[in-house]
Amino acid sequence: MRHRCISSFVMAFAVWLPLQAQNGPVYATGAMRNTMFNGQLAGLISMDSLAVPGTFGIGPIAYLRGEVLVVDGTVHTSTVNTSGTMVVDQDPSVTAPFFVHQRVTHWQEVQLPDSVTDLAGLDRFLTERYAGLNTPFAFRLSGLFEHVEVHIVDVPLGTVVKGPEDAHRDNKHFQRSRIEAEAVGFFSTAHKAVFTHHDTNIHVHAITAERDWMGHVEALRFVPGRTSLGVALP
């Protein structure tokens, strides 16, 4: 009887262990289209509910007053002050009108071909490799970025947003070259205008290793062999 109990415990533990190692599903709160076309600017999700280790997520701050990037439970925000300077902080009290996040317990390392060196190439690579899975997932690119361009949404308070032009008219643009950084993104072929734009399957935010520069990625070039890619397949 004792041996039978031990065997049952070992089998139960063997089943429990891989289940605990599984990544969670991707959760989308709100939708980009509702914010951009219907003026839904108020926060629908608070970052303090996501500020736990293992959570990764991206989106804008409520009323399109900045950007949010959650990296392993740390909530990074980027806003623009009155002098036009980027201000990066850690603030779990902010909310977002639309947001996408995933609980990640492990990243599967993926070898990038030398031909994949920019954001468009990364989009094509992920689409060719993973579109057949029909499931969204987070990914993480880290290492040496040759050049990165980001924007921060900075809609003046009181603005009525009736379309993307209203939402992006006051964007502030920043760029850096030859920096150590990481980009957290989400891939999906089924969430256009929810958490990806209509013409891409990825939505990406980037932050420097020093955590002093962050935004929504518009363009990115990275160095083959000096960057690593991890995907969080559910």
C-alpha positions as CSV (number, residue, x, y, z in Angstrom):
1,M,0.0,0.0,0.0
2,R,2.8,2.4,0.9
3,H,4.5,1.8,-2.5
4,R,1.2,2.3,-4.3
5,C,0.7,5.7,-2.5
6,I,4.3,6.8,-3.4
7,S,3.7,5.8,-7.0
8,S,0.5,7.7,-7.1
9,F,2.2,10.8,-5.6
10,V,5.0,10.6,-8.2
11,M,2.6,10.3,-11.1
12,A,0.5,13.2,-9.8
13,F,3.6,15.3,-9.4
14,A,4.7,14.4,-12.9
15,V,1.4,15.6,-14.3
16,W,1.3,18.7,-12.1
17,L,4.8,19.9,-13.0
18,P,4.4,20.5,-16.7
19,L,1.0,22.1,-16.2
20,Q,2.6,24.6,-13.8
21,A,5.2,25.4,-16.5
22,Q,2.6,26.3,-19.2
23,N,2.2,29.8,-20.3
24,G,-1.2,31.4,-19.9
25,P,-3.4,32.6,-22.7
26,V,-3.3,36.0,-24.2
27,Y,-5.9,38.4,-22.8
28,A,-7.1,41.4,-24.7
29,T,-9.0,44.2,-22.8
30,G,-10.9,46.7,-24.9
31,A,-10.0,47.2,-28.5
32,M,-7.8,49.6,-30.5
33,R,-10.8,50.2,-32.9
34,N,-13.0,51.3,-30.0
35,T,-10.5,53.9,-28.9
36,M,-9.4,55.1,-32.3
37,F,-12.9,55.3,-33.9
38,N,-15.4,55.5,-31.1
39,G,-13.5,57.7,-28.6
40,Q,-13.4,55.1,-25.8
41,L,-10.5,56.7,-24.0
42,A,-11.2,55.9,-20.3
43,G,-9.3,53.2,-18.6
44,L,-10.8,49.7,-18.7
45,I,-8.0,47.9,-16.9
46,S,-5.7,48.9,-14.0
47,M,-2.1,48.0,-14.2
48,D,-2.0,47.3,-10.4
49,S,-4.0,44.1,-11.2
50,L,-1.2,43.0,-13.5
51,A,1.8,44.0,-11.5
52,V,2.9,40.5,-10.6
53,P,5.9,38.5,-11.7
54,G,5.5,36.8,-15.0
55,T,3.1,39.3,-16.6
56,F,4.0,41.0,-19.9
57,G,1.7,43.5,-21.6
58,I,1.5,46.6,-23.7
59,G,-1.0,49.4,-24.4
60,P,-1.6,53.1,-24.1
61,I,-2.3,55.1,-20.9
62,A,-6.0,56.1,-20.5
63,Y,-7.0,59.1,-22.6
64,L,-4.0,58.4,-24.8
65,R,-1.7,60.3,-22.5
66,G,1.3,58.0,-22.8
67,E,2.4,54.4,-23.3
68,V,2.5,51.3,-21.0
69,L,4.9,48.4,-21.0
70,V,4.7,45.6,-18.4
71,V,7.8,43.6,-18.2
72,D,7.8,40.6,-15.7
73,G,5.2,42.4,-13.6
74,T,7.0,45.8,-13.5
75,V,4.8,48.6,-15.0
76,H,6.8,51.0,-17.1
77,T,5.2,54.2,-18.4
78,S,6.4,56.8,-20.8
79,T,4.9,60.2,-21.1
80,V,6.0,63.6,-22.5
81,N,6.4,66.7,-20.3
82,T,5.7,70.3,-21.3
83,S,9.2,70.7,-22.8
84,G,8.7,67.7,-25.1
85,T,11.0,65.4,-23.1
86,M,10.3,61.8,-22.7
87,V,9.7,60.8,-19.0
88,V,9.9,57.1,-18.2
89,D,8.6,55.9,-14.8
90,Q,7.3,52.9,-12.9
91,D,3.6,53.5,-12.1
92,P,1.2,50.6,-11.5
93,S,-1.6,53.0,-10.7
94,V,-2.2,53.9,-14.4
95,T,-5.1,52.4,-16.4
96,A,-5.5,51.7,-20.1
97,P,-8.4,51.9,-22.6
98,F,-7.1,48.8,-24.4
99,F,-4.4,46.4,-23.4
100,V,-3.0,43.0,-24.2
101,H,-1.2,40.8,-21.7
102,Q,0.0,37.3,-21.0
103,R,1.3,35.4,-18.0
104,V,4.6,33.9,-19.1
105,T,6.5,31.1,-17.2
106,H,9.0,30.3,-19.9
107,W,10.2,31.7,-23.2
108,Q,11.0,29.3,-26.0
109,E,14.2,30.5,-27.7
110,V,13.9,30.8,-31.5
111,Q,16.8,31.2,-33.9
112,L,16.4,34.2,-36.1
113,P,17.7,33.9,-39.7
114,D,20.4,36.5,-40.6
115,S,18.0,37.9,-43.1
116,V,15.6,39.1,-40.4
117,T,17.0,42.4,-39.2
118,D,14.0,44.8,-38.9
119,L,10.4,45.0,-37.7
120,A,8.8,44.2,-41.1
121,G,11.1,41.1,-41.4
122,L,10.2,40.0,-37.9
123,D,6.5,40.3,-38.7
124,R,6.9,38.2,-41.8
125,F,9.1,35.6,-40.0
126,L,6.6,35.1,-37.2
127,T,3.7,35.0,-39.6
128,E,5.3,32.4,-41.8
129,R,6.3,30.3,-38.8
130,Y,3.3,30.6,-36.5
131,A,0.2,31.7,-38.4
132,G,-0.9,28.0,-38.6
133,L,-1.2,27.8,-34.9
134,N,-4.2,30.2,-34.9
135,T,-3.3,31.5,-31.4
136,P,-1.9,34.8,-30.2
137,F,1.3,34.9,-28.1
138,A,3.8,37.3,-26.6
139,F,7.4,37.5,-27.8
140,R,10.5,39.2,-26.5
141,L,13.4,40.5,-28.5
142,S,16.5,41.6,-26.6
143,G,20.1,42.6,-27.4
144,L,21.7,45.2,-29.6
145,F,19.4,47.4,-31.6
146,E,21.0,49.2,-34.4
147,H,18.2,51.8,-34.6
148,V,14.8,52.1,-33.1
149,E,12.1,54.7,-33.6
150,V,9.1,55.0,-31.2
151,H,6.2,57.3,-30.6
152,I,4.3,58.2,-27.4
153,V,0.7,59.1,-27.7
154,D,0.1,62.6,-26.2
155,V,-3.5,63.6,-26.9
156,P,-4.4,66.9,-25.1
157,L,-6.9,66.4,-22.4
158,G,-10.4,67.1,-23.6
159,T,-9.8,66.1,-27.1
160,V,-12.7,64.3,-28.8
161,V,-11.2,61.3,-30.8
162,K,-13.3,60.3,-33.8
163,G,-10.6,58.6,-35.8
164,P,-6.9,57.6,-35.9
165,E,-5.9,61.1,-37.1
166,D,-7.3,62.6,-33.8
167,A,-5.5,59.9,-31.8
168,H,-2.1,60.3,-33.4
169,R,-2.0,64.0,-34.4
170,D,-0.1,64.9,-31.2
171,N,2.2,61.9,-31.1
172,K,5.7,62.6,-30.0
173,H,8.5,60.8,-31.9
174,F,11.9,59.7,-30.5
175,Q,14.7,57.6,-31.9
176,R,17.9,56.0,-30.7
177,S,20.8,54.1,-32.3
178,R,23.2,51.4,-31.1
179,I,21.5,50.7,-27.8
180,E,21.1,47.6,-25.6
181,A,17.3,47.2,-25.3
182,E,14.5,44.8,-25.4
183,A,11.2,44.8,-27.2
184,V,8.0,43.1,-26.0
185,G,5.4,42.4,-28.6
186,F,2.3,40.4,-29.3
187,F,1.6,38.4,-32.4
188,S,-1.7,37.5,-33.8
189,T,-3.3,37.0,-37.2
190,A,-6.8,37.4,-35.8
191,H,-6.7,40.6,-33.7
192,K,-6.3,43.4,-36.2
193,A,-7.7,46.6,-34.8
194,V,-8.0,44.9,-31.4
195,F,-4.3,45.0,-30.3
196,T,-2.5,45.1,-33.7
197,H,-2.9,47.6,-36.4
198,H,-4.9,46.7,-39.6
199,D,-1.7,46.2,-41.7
200,T,0.4,44.1,-39.3
201,N,0.3,41.0,-37.2
202,I,2.5,42.4,-34.4
203,H,2.3,45.3,-31.9
204,V,5.6,46.1,-30.1
205,H,6.9,48.4,-27.4
206,A,10.6,48.8,-26.7
207,I,12.6,49.8,-23.6
208,T,16.3,50.4,-23.0
209,A,18.3,48.2,-20.7
210,E,18.6,51.2,-18.4
211,R,14.8,51.6,-18.3
212,D,15.1,55.3,-19.2
213,W,13.6,55.3,-22.7
214,M,10.5,53.5,-23.9
215,G,7.7,53.8,-26.4
216,H,5.5,52.2,-29.1
217,V,7.8,50.9,-31.9
218,E,7.4,52.3,-35.3
219,A,10.7,51.1,-36.8
220,L,13.4,48.8,-35.6
221,R,16.7,47.4,-36.9
222,F,18.6,44.9,-34.9
223,V,22.0,43.2,-35.3
224,P,22.0,39.6,-36.4
225,G,23.8,37.4,-33.9
226,R,23.5,40.1,-31.2
227,T,19.8,39.8,-30.4
228,S,17.8,36.9,-29.1
229,L,14.1,36.1,-29.6
230,G,11.9,34.3,-27.2
231,V,8.2,33.3,-27.9
232,A,5.6,32.5,-25.2
233,L,3.5,29.9,-26.9
234,P,0.4,29.1,-24.7
